[in-house]
Amino acid sequence: MPKIVLLWTDAAVWLLVAALLAYGVAVVRHPGLSANWRKVFRDGPALASAMVLGLCLLVTLADSVHYRLALPRAEGSPHTPVAHETRTRSLLDAMLADLINGREVTYSRPLAYVSFTKDSITLPGGRVLRVEPRLHHGGAHLRDPNRQWAADIANRTASGFARGTLLALFLVAALIAALARSRGATWREVAGSVWRQEGEIPWRTALWTVLVLALLIGVVQALMGGYHVLGTDTTGNDVLYQAMKSIRTAFVIGSLATLATLPLAVVLGIMAGYFGGWVDEAIQYLYTVLSSVPNVLLIAACVLMVQVFLDKHPELFETAVERADLKLFLLCTVLGLTGWAGLCRLLRGETLKLRELEYVQAARAFGVSHTRIMWRHIFPNVAHLMLIVTVLEFSTLILYEAVLSYVGVGVDPSMNSFGGMINFARKEMSRDPVVWWSFAAAFGFMVTVVLAANLFADGVRDAFDPRARHFRRRLAIRPPARPRT
């Protein structure tokens, strides 16, 4: 029986998912929130980005279920306690077991069947020949790779396209059936309406996104059974596996670090704007001093102190994974405690306007306590700003992690991350010939996640901030410039 291991970030991720589900229930019950979120998904790029982020979230959840396998009992001692191996696995590791077990000796190109580095062999005449040895996993099923490789790649790609198309058709049929049931119409009418983009939600954009994602998943799944789709690194580990594992690190930092900024930013921002006077001046002084210190230096100093604490207390951790995970959790906390000044300043300015409105003045006149006024009248009217800033900061913190890991003060080197992959690829880019695939994989995955987060953040901002919608509408109806005479 495997032993379930609950890491710090695992607990935080699942609590975050529970909070998202609770918020979803609140959105369904609240007409105003439902209307705003429908505005978000009316935007085609925001809807497609939400689907990409949802897929990344599923990868994160699969990588947030950790366990340790039980070791077999020694012969002749059936009553001894069960011992477990020191390696901590995740559900994603079990799903990608072929990539883990297909480790090579060193570098190999994407979809290659020979090693990137050459070995020396001595011929019978004493002549030394430099050759590229065959890989242990990539293309190992080919008897004559020079003739069979291209045909095998084409067959596997076609098979992956077929599987992806079937998966996409199944998902499209399920979506159309659900829409037909909710609208009380036939599936043909719903299919025509979706294709003509006649509904409130641009479902055709969603269907194209499903098709593209299904085709990519199908092709990659078909190819990774016999090859390394994105090659291997200097230790022979699969680059695709590392990129998939890095998605969880990016999501953990982007979400937990953003949420860690909220308590200080919300409490101090509302207090500064509501009370004014010396309270406002003290809080302004605090976040002004914090903003004057370079963020990278401040974060680096805090991370180094965390590193010293972890090095002095190795007895707190059973495995290296637990130690690396606690460092990641504390890094998120450090990013949150050093990055609350911007949101605090924004909430302070909004509260300065809200405290002068009639309903707040009436509550004061009736003797309502300050705490109740801030909780019942101020906080609900600045919540949209918190949501907008939270979504916008998500992608910024992912890029922050890449920078910190690149300079050596980010996540633990034993943990996969986009910044760590880029840092390890720094020397590879200076080789001749260049080992480009590790950097390209990290860059491609990170850009995809950050771009999806930014497009989704734009949709959230336009839906929840009336001023942003008004500004965009003004840009859309701006008259053309007159020609010069």
C-alpha positions as CSV (number, residue, x, y, z in Angstrom):
1,M,0.0,0.0,0.0
2,P,1.6,3.3,-1.0
3,K,2.0,6.0,1.6
4,I,0.3,9.3,0.7
5,V,2.6,12.3,1.1
6,L,0.9,15.7,1.7
7,L,3.4,18.5,0.8
8,W,2.9,22.1,1.8
9,T,2.2,23.2,-1.7
10,D,-0.1,20.2,-2.3
11,A,-2.3,21.3,0.6
12,A,-2.3,24.9,-0.7
13,V,-3.2,23.9,-4.2
14,W,-6.1,21.7,-3.1
15,L,-7.4,24.4,-0.7
16,L,-7.2,26.9,-3.6
17,V,-9.2,24.5,-5.8
18,A,-11.8,24.2,-3.0
19,A,-11.9,28.0,-2.8
20,L,-12.4,28.3,-6.6
21,L,-15.3,25.9,-6.4
22,A,-16.9,27.8,-3.6
23,Y,-16.4,31.0,-5.6
24,G,-18.0,29.3,-8.6
25,V,-21.1,28.5,-6.5
26,A,-21.2,32.1,-5.3
27,V,-21.0,33.3,-8.9
28,V,-23.9,31.1,-9.9
29,R,-26.1,32.4,-7.1
30,H,-25.1,36.1,-7.6
31,P,-26.7,37.7,-10.7
32,G,-24.2,40.5,-10.8
33,L,-21.1,38.2,-10.7
34,S,-22.7,35.9,-13.2
35,A,-23.2,38.8,-15.6
36,N,-19.6,39.9,-15.3
37,W,-18.2,36.5,-15.9
38,R,-20.4,36.0,-18.9
39,K,-18.8,39.2,-20.2
40,V,-15.4,37.6,-19.7
41,F,-16.3,34.6,-21.7
42,R,-17.9,36.6,-24.5
43,D,-14.3,37.5,-25.5
44,G,-12.9,34.8,-27.8
45,P,-9.3,35.1,-26.7
46,A,-10.2,35.1,-23.1
47,L,-12.3,32.0,-23.6
48,A,-9.6,30.1,-25.4
49,S,-7.0,31.2,-22.8
50,A,-9.3,30.0,-20.0
51,M,-9.3,26.5,-21.7
52,V,-5.5,26.5,-22.0
53,L,-5.2,27.5,-18.3
54,G,-7.7,24.8,-17.4
55,L,-5.6,22.2,-19.1
56,C,-2.5,23.4,-17.2
57,L,-4.5,23.3,-14.0
58,L,-5.4,19.7,-14.6
59,V,-1.6,18.9,-15.0
60,T,-1.0,20.8,-11.8
61,L,-3.6,18.8,-9.9
62,A,-2.2,15.5,-11.3
63,D,1.3,16.6,-10.1
64,S,-0.1,17.6,-6.6
65,V,-1.0,14.0,-5.5
66,H,2.2,12.6,-4.1
67,Y,2.9,9.1,-2.6
68,R,5.8,6.8,-1.8
69,L,5.7,3.1,-2.8
70,A,6.1,0.4,-0.2
71,L,9.2,-1.7,-0.2
72,P,8.9,-5.5,-0.2
73,R,9.4,-7.2,3.1
74,A,12.5,-9.2,3.7
75,E,12.2,-13.0,3.4
76,G,11.4,-14.7,6.7
77,S,10.1,-11.6,8.4
78,P,6.5,-11.1,7.4
79,H,5.5,-9.2,10.5
80,T,8.0,-6.4,10.2
81,P,6.7,-2.9,9.7
82,V,6.2,-1.8,6.1
83,A,9.0,0.5,4.9
84,H,8.6,2.9,2.0
85,E,11.1,4.0,-0.6
86,T,12.7,7.5,-0.3
87,R,11.6,8.6,-3.7
88,T,8.4,10.6,-3.7
89,R,6.2,10.2,-6.8
90,S,3.2,12.0,-8.1
91,L,0.2,10.9,-10.2
92,L,1.7,12.8,-13.1
93,D,4.9,10.7,-12.7
94,A,2.8,7.5,-13.0
95,M,1.1,8.8,-16.1
96,L,4.5,9.7,-17.7
97,A,6.4,6.6,-16.4
98,D,7.6,5.8,-19.9
99,L,9.4,9.1,-20.2
100,I,11.0,8.6,-16.8
101,N,12.1,5.0,-17.5
102,G,13.4,6.0,-21.0
103,R,16.4,7.9,-19.6
104,E,19.4,8.1,-22.0
105,V,23.1,8.6,-21.3
106,T,23.3,12.3,-22.4
107,Y,22.0,14.7,-25.0
108,S,19.7,13.6,-27.9
109,R,17.9,15.7,-30.4
110,P,14.1,15.8,-30.6
111,L,12.7,12.6,-32.3
112,A,16.2,11.3,-32.7
113,Y,17.3,7.7,-32.6
114,V,21.0,8.3,-32.1
115,S,22.8,10.3,-29.4
116,F,23.8,13.9,-29.9
117,T,27.4,13.3,-28.7
118,K,29.7,10.9,-30.5
119,D,31.7,8.0,-29.0
120,S,35.0,6.6,-30.1
121,I,35.3,3.1,-31.4
122,T,38.5,1.3,-32.5
123,L,38.3,-0.6,-35.8
124,P,40.2,-3.9,-36.3
125,G,43.0,-2.0,-38.1
126,G,43.6,0.3,-35.1
127,R,41.8,3.3,-36.7
128,V,39.6,5.3,-34.3
129,L,36.2,6.2,-35.6
130,R,33.8,8.7,-34.1
131,V,30.2,7.5,-34.3
132,E,26.8,8.5,-32.9
133,P,25.6,5.6,-30.7
134,R,22.0,4.4,-30.8
135,L,19.7,5.6,-28.0
136,H,18.4,3.1,-25.4
137,H,14.8,4.3,-25.7
138,G,14.4,6.7,-28.7
139,G,13.9,4.7,-31.8
140,A,15.0,1.5,-30.1
141,H,12.1,-0.4,-31.8
142,L,13.6,0.3,-35.3
143,R,15.7,-2.4,-36.8
144,D,16.9,-0.3,-39.7
145,P,16.5,3.3,-38.6
146,N,18.0,4.8,-41.7
147,R,15.1,3.5,-43.7
148,Q,12.3,3.1,-41.2
149,W,12.6,6.3,-39.2
150,A,10.8,8.7,-41.5
151,A,8.0,6.3,-42.2
152,D,7.6,5.5,-38.5
153,I,7.4,9.2,-37.6
154,A,4.8,9.7,-40.3
155,N,2.7,6.7,-39.2
156,R,2.8,7.8,-35.5
157,T,1.9,11.4,-36.4
158,A,-1.1,10.2,-38.5
159,S,-2.2,7.9,-35.7
160,G,-1.9,10.8,-33.2
161,F,-4.0,13.0,-35.5
162,A,-6.6,10.4,-35.8
163,R,-6.8,9.9,-32.0
164,G,-6.9,13.6,-31.4
165,T,-9.6,14.1,-34.0
166,L,-11.7,11.4,-32.3
167,L,-11.2,13.0,-28.9
168,A,-12.1,16.4,-30.3
169,L,-15.3,15.0,-32.0
170,F,-16.3,13.4,-28.7
171,L,-15.8,16.6,-26.8
172,V,-17.6,18.7,-29.4
173,A,-20.5,16.3,-29.5
174,A,-20.8,16.4,-25.7
175,L,-20.8,20.2,-25.7
176,I,-23.4,20.4,-28.5
177,A,-25.6,17.9,-26.6
178,A,-25.3,19.9,-23.4
179,L,-26.2,23.2,-25.2
180,A,-29.1,21.5,-27.0
181,R,-30.5,20.2,-23.6
182,S,-30.1,23.6,-22.0
183,R,-31.8,25.5,-24.9
184,G,-34.4,22.9,-25.6
185,A,-33.5,22.7,-29.3
186,T,-32.3,20.0,-31.7
187,W,-28.6,19.3,-32.0
188,R,-28.6,20.4,-35.7
189,E,-30.0,23.8,-34.7
190,V,-27.5,24.2,-32.0
191,A,-24.6,23.1,-34.2
192,G,-25.6,25.7,-36.8
193,S,-26.0,28.4,-34.2
194,V,-22.5,27.6,-32.8
195,W,-20.9,27.6,-36.2
196,R,-22.5,31.0,-37.0
197,Q,-21.4,32.5,-33.7
198,E,-25.0,33.4,-32.9
199,G,-25.0,32.8,-29.2
200,E,-23.8,34.9,-26.3
201,I,-20.6,32.8,-25.9
202,P,-18.3,32.4,-28.9
203,W,-18.5,28.6,-28.8
204,R,-16.9,28.2,-32.2
205,T,-13.7,29.6,-30.8
206,A,-14.0,27.1,-28.0
207,L,-14.4,24.3,-30.5
208,W,-11.4,25.3,-32.5
209,T,-9.4,25.5,-29.3
210,V,-10.6,22.0,-28.3
211,L,-9.6,20.7,-31.8
212,V,-6.1,22.2,-31.6
213,L,-5.4,21.0,-28.1
214,A,-6.8,17.5,-28.9
215,L,-4.6,17.2,-32.0
216,L,-1.5,18.3,-30.1
217,I,-2.2,15.8,-27.2
218,G,-2.8,13.0,-29.7
219,V,0.3,13.6,-31.7
220,V,2.6,14.0,-28.7
221,Q,1.1,10.9,-27.0
222,A,1.7,8.8,-30.1
223,L,5.2,10.0,-30.6
224,M,6.4,9.9,-27.0
225,G,5.8,6.1,-26.9
226,G,8.9,5.5,-29.1
227,Y,10.8,8.8,-29.1
228,H,11.8,11.8,-27.0
229,V,9.6,14.4,-28.5
230,L,11.6,17.4,-27.2
231,G,14.9,15.6,-26.8
232,T,16.9,14.9,-23.7
233,D,19.3,17.1,-21.5
234,T,22.9,16.5,-20.4
235,T,21.9,13.8,-18.0
236,G,19.6,12.0,-20.5
237,N,16.3,13.1,-18.9
238,D,13.4,13.8,-21.1
239,V,12.9,17.5,-21.8
240,L,9.1,17.1,-22.3
241,Y,8.8,15.5,-18.9
242,Q,10.7,18.4,-17.3
243,A,8.5,21.0,-19.1
244,M,5.3,19.2,-17.9
245,K,6.6,19.1,-14.3
246,S,7.5,22.8,-14.5
247,I,3.9,23.7,-15.2
248,R,3.0,22.9,-11.5
249,T,5.9,25.1,-10.2
250,A,4.7,28.0,-12.4
251,F,1.1,27.6,-11.2
252,V,2.0,27.3,-7.6
253,I,4.2,30.4,-7.6
254,G,1.7,32.4,-9.7
255,S,-1.3,31.6,-7.5
256,L,0.1,31.2,-4.0
257,A,2.4,34.2,-4.2
258,T,-0.5,36.4,-5.6
259,L,-2.8,35.3,-2.8
260,A,-0.1,35.9,-0.2
261,T,-0.1,39.6,-1.2
262,L,-3.8,40.0,-0.4
263,P,-4.0,40.1,3.4
264,L,-1.5,42.9,3.9
265,A,-2.6,44.8,0.8
266,V,-6.3,44.7,1.5
267,V,-6.1,45.4,5.2
268,L,-3.6,48.2,5.1
269,G,-5.0,49.7,1.9
270,I,-8.5,50.0,3.2
271,M,-7.3,51.2,6.6
272,A,-5.2,53.9,5.0
273,G,-7.9,55.2,2.8
274,Y,-10.7,55.0,5.4
275,F,-9.0,56.4,8.5
276,G,-6.7,58.9,6.9
277,G,-4.5,61.0,9.3
278,W,-1.6,59.4,11.0
279,V,-2.7,55.9,10.0
280,D,-2.6,56.8,6.4
281,E,0.8,58.5,6.7
282,A,2.3,55.5,8.6
283,I,1.0,53.0,6.0
284,Q,2.2,55.2,3.1
285,Y,5.6,55.5,4.7
286,L,5.8,51.7,5.1
287,Y,5.0,50.8,1.5
288,T,7.1,53.7,0.1
289,V,10.1,52.4,2.0
290,L,9.3,48.9,0.7
291,S,9.0,50.1,-2.8
292,S,12.3,52.0,-2.7
293,V,14.2,48.7,-2.1
294,P,14.9,46.8,-5.4
295,N,12.7,43.8,-5.4
296,V,15.2,41.3,-6.7
297,L,17.7,42.2,-3.9
298,L,15.0,42.1,-1.2
299,I,13.7,38.7,-2.4
300,A,17.2,37.3,-2.8
301,A,18.1,38.3,0.8
302,C,14.9,36.7,2.2
303,V,15.5,33.5,0.1
304,L,19.0,33.2,1.3
305,M,17.9,33.4,4.9
306,V,15.3,30.7,4.2
307,Q,18.1,28.6,2.6
308,V,20.2,29.0,5.7
309,F,17.3,27.8,7.9
310,L,16.7,24.8,5.7
311,D,20.4,23.8,5.7
312,K,20.6,24.0,9.5
313,H,17.6,21.9,10.1
314,P,17.8,18.8,7.8
315,E,16.1,16.7,10.5
316,L,12.7,18.3,9.6
317,F,12.5,16.5,6.3
318,E,12.3,12.8,5.5
319,T,13.0,13.2,1.8
320,A,14.6,15.8,-0.5
321,V,11.3,16.5,-2.2
322,E,9.8,17.7,1.1
323,R,12.7,20.1,1.6
324,A,12.4,21.5,-1.9
325,D,8.7,21.8,-1.5
326,L,9.0,23.8,1.7
327,K,11.5,26.1,0.0
328,L,9.0,26.7,-2.8
329,F,6.2,27.4,-0.3
330,L,8.4,29.9,1.6
331,L,9.5,31.5,-1.7
332,C,5.8,32.1,-2.5
333,T,5.4,33.6,1.0
334,V,8.4,35.9,0.4
335,L,7.1,37.0,-3.0
336,G,3.8,37.8,-1.3
337,L,5.2,39.7,1.6
338,T,7.4,41.9,-0.6
339,G,4.9,42.5,-3.4
340,W,1.8,44.0,-1.7
341,A,2.7,47.7,-2.1
342,G,1.1,48.2,-5.5
343,L,-2.3,46.7,-4.6
344,C,-2.2,48.5,-1.3
345,R,-1.7,51.9,-3.0
346,L,-4.5,51.1,-5.5
347,L,-7.0,50.1,-2.7
348,R,-6.1,53.2,-0.7
349,G,-7.0,55.5,-3.5
350,E,-10.3,53.7,-4.2
351,T,-11.2,53.8,-0.5
352,L,-10.5,57.5,-0.3
353,K,-13.3,58.0,-2.8
354,L,-15.7,55.5,-1.3
355,R,-15.5,56.9,2.3
356,E,-17.1,60.2,1.0
357,L,-20.1,58.6,-0.5
358,E,-23.6,59.0,1.0
359,Y,-24.2,55.5,2.2
360,V,-20.8,55.4,4.1
361,Q,-21.6,58.8,5.7
362,A,-25.1,57.6,6.6
363,A,-23.6,54.5,8.2
364,R,-21.2,56.7,10.3
365,A,-24.1,58.9,11.3
366,F,-26.1,55.9,12.6
367,G,-23.1,54.8,14.7
368,V,-22.1,51.8,12.8
369,S,-18.6,50.6,13.8
370,H,-15.6,51.3,11.6
371,T,-14.9,47.6,11.3
372,R,-18.4,46.9,10.1
373,I,-18.4,49.8,7.6
374,M,-15.1,48.6,6.1
375,W,-16.3,45.0,5.9
376,R,-19.9,45.6,4.6
377,H,-19.5,48.8,2.6
378,I,-15.9,49.3,1.5
379,F,-14.6,45.8,0.9
380,P,-17.3,44.6,-1.5
381,N,-16.8,47.7,-3.6
382,V,-13.0,47.2,-4.0
383,A,-13.2,43.4,-4.5
384,H,-13.2,43.8,-8.3
385,L,-9.9,45.6,-8.1
386,M,-8.5,42.7,-6.1
387,L,-9.7,40.2,-8.7
388,I,-8.2,42.2,-11.6
389,V,-4.8,42.7,-9.9
390,T,-4.7,39.1,-8.8
391,V,-5.2,37.8,-12.4
392,L,-2.8,40.4,-13.8
393,E,0.0,39.5,-11.3
394,F,-0.3,35.8,-12.0
395,S,1.8,36.0,-15.2
396,T,4.2,38.5,-13.7
397,L,5.1,36.2,-10.9
398,I,5.7,33.3,-13.3
399,L,8.3,35.5,-15.1
400,Y,9.7,36.5,-11.7
401,E,10.3,32.9,-10.8
402,A,12.2,32.4,-14.1
403,V,14.5,35.4,-13.3
404,L,15.1,34.3,-9.7
405,S,15.9,30.8,-10.7
406,Y,18.2,32.1,-13.5
407,V,20.2,34.0,-10.9
408,G,20.3,31.1,-8.5
409,V,17.9,32.3,-5.7
410,G,14.7,30.7,-7.0
411,V,13.3,27.2,-6.4
412,D,15.5,24.3,-5.4
413,P,17.7,23.0,-8.2
414,S,16.1,19.5,-7.7
415,M,12.7,20.8,-8.6
416,N,11.7,21.3,-12.2
417,S,10.9,24.9,-13.2
418,F,11.1,27.0,-16.3
419,G,13.7,29.2,-14.8
420,G,15.8,26.2,-13.8
421,M,15.5,24.8,-17.3
422,I,16.7,28.1,-18.8
423,N,19.5,28.4,-16.3
424,F,20.7,24.9,-17.1
425,A,20.4,25.6,-20.9
426,R,22.7,28.7,-20.5
427,K,25.9,26.7,-21.0
428,E,24.2,24.5,-23.6
429,M,23.5,27.5,-25.8
430,S,27.3,28.3,-25.9
431,R,28.2,24.8,-27.2
432,D,29.2,24.1,-30.8
433,P,26.9,22.7,-32.1
434,V,24.2,24.4,-30.1
435,V,21.9,22.3,-27.8
436,W,18.9,24.4,-28.4
437,W,15.9,22.2,-27.5
438,S,16.0,22.6,-23.7
439,F,15.9,26.3,-23.9
440,A,13.3,26.2,-26.7
441,A,11.0,23.9,-24.7
442,A,11.2,26.0,-21.5
443,F,10.7,29.2,-23.5
444,G,7.7,27.8,-25.5
445,F,5.9,26.4,-22.5
446,M,6.5,29.5,-20.4
447,V,5.3,31.9,-23.2
448,T,2.2,29.8,-23.7
449,V,1.2,29.9,-20.0
450,V,2.1,33.6,-19.7
451,L,0.3,34.6,-22.9
452,A,-2.8,32.6,-21.9
453,A,-2.8,34.3,-18.5
454,N,-2.4,37.7,-20.0
455,L,-5.2,37.3,-22.5
456,F,-7.5,36.0,-19.7
457,A,-6.5,38.9,-17.5
458,D,-7.4,41.3,-20.3
459,G,-10.9,39.7,-20.5
460,V,-11.3,39.9,-16.7
461,R,-10.2,43.5,-16.6
462,D,-12.6,44.6,-19.4
463,A,-15.5,42.8,-17.7
464,F,-15.0,43.9,-14.1
465,D,-13.6,47.4,-14.7
466,P,-16.1,49.8,-16.3
467,R,-13.4,52.4,-17.0
468,A,-11.4,49.8,-19.0
469,R,-14.5,49.0,-21.1
470,H,-15.2,52.7,-21.7
471,F,-11.7,53.4,-22.7
472,R,-11.6,50.4,-25.2
473,R,-15.0,51.6,-26.6
474,R,-13.6,55.0,-27.1
475,L,-10.7,53.6,-29.0
476,A,-13.0,51.5,-31.1
477,I,-15.2,54.4,-32.2
478,R,-12.3,56.9,-32.6
479,P,-12.8,58.8,-35.9
480,P,-10.1,58.5,-38.6
481,A,-7.5,61.1,-38.7
482,R,-7.9,63.9,-41.2
483,P,-5.5,64.0,-44.1
484,R,-2.9,66.7,-43.9
485,T,-3.3,69.6,-46.4
